[in-house]
Amino acid sequence: MRKLIKRLLDPFLKLGAKKAFSKPRPFKYDGIEVMVMPEVFPPHYTLSTKILLQYLKPLKLENKTVLELGCGSGIISLFAASKKAIVTASDINNIALTALKQATVKNNLDVEIIKSDLFQNLTSQGFDYVIINPPYYPKNPTNIKENAWFCGEDFEYFRNLFIQLQNRSDDCILMILSQDCNISKITDIASKQGFKLEIELERTMFTERNYIYKVSSKN
Ligand SMILES: C[S@@+](CC[C@H](N)C(=O)[O-])C[C@H]1O[C@@H](n2cnc3c(N)ncnc32)[C@H](O)[C@@H]1O
């Protein structure tokens, strides 16, 4: 039934979203404002970003090092910075990074911004927190915006992520996934590289269930 409703609503939602995201749109959380460019992941109507923000809210982040891997608009990075964390935001999307730079000035918050394919250009070998809201639909992205949604036909994003994590010493890696994606496939890829995914938080909003997972070594 849920799938049928979704299928019926989908064309209208897509049309609405296309219209809504054809121009820069502000997004606000807790007094922080970012301008979300049309080429950047929109946190407005998706749930994942908001669930991560709510999860971070009660945490004591003062002087903790935080990496938002694939920061998009950077609202999570700015929020962590407002909680006095030492924040690094990375992405492969230049448009997102330029807009985030402007948002740091506008909000008077300090975030180190680095263009990086996963961990490639990051010098720190370990953060206290790594926050990941990954692309998870199995399709090859054809433009910079699609990198926010598609992880590659063969889940290349996750294959590379878990390979790179093997050489790192991050304390707490948090990754959000939706029931809409192939969680068992992602868990399997993680497991083959020596990682397990444990549910840290489960949240159902509207009809969609999301999970924040803690990623850790199996040993
Ligand atoms: C679902 S969006 C999440 C954006 C933001 N973290 C949020 O929660 O609103 C995924 C982000 O990951 C970025 N991304 C995709 N592949 C990447 C890669 N290989 N390295 C770094 N960032 C990547 C995308 O450009 C996009 O900004």
The ligand as an ORCA input file, in Angstrom:
! r2SCAN-3c Opt
* xyz 0 1
  C      23.045     13.044      0.393
  S      24.135     14.389      0.162
  C      24.378     14.907      1.843
  C      24.768     16.351      1.998
  C      24.876     16.835      3.451
  N      25.831     16.059      4.190
  C      23.538     16.780      4.143
  O      23.342     15.907      5.019
  O      22.678     17.598      3.811
  C      25.660     13.554     -0.234
  C      26.831     14.476     -0.489
  O      27.997     13.658     -0.724
  C      28.756     14.236     -1.781
  N      29.585     13.182     -2.378
  C      29.215     12.196     -3.236
  N      30.265     11.432     -3.559
  C      31.333     11.932     -2.883
  C      32.711     11.578     -2.806
  N      33.201     10.537     -3.501
  N      33.524     12.317     -2.016
  C      33.033     13.384     -1.320
  N      31.750     13.765     -1.367
  C      30.904     13.055     -2.132
  C      27.725     14.830     -2.711
  O      28.276     15.814     -3.550
  C      26.693     15.375     -1.708
  O      26.980     16.698     -1.360
*
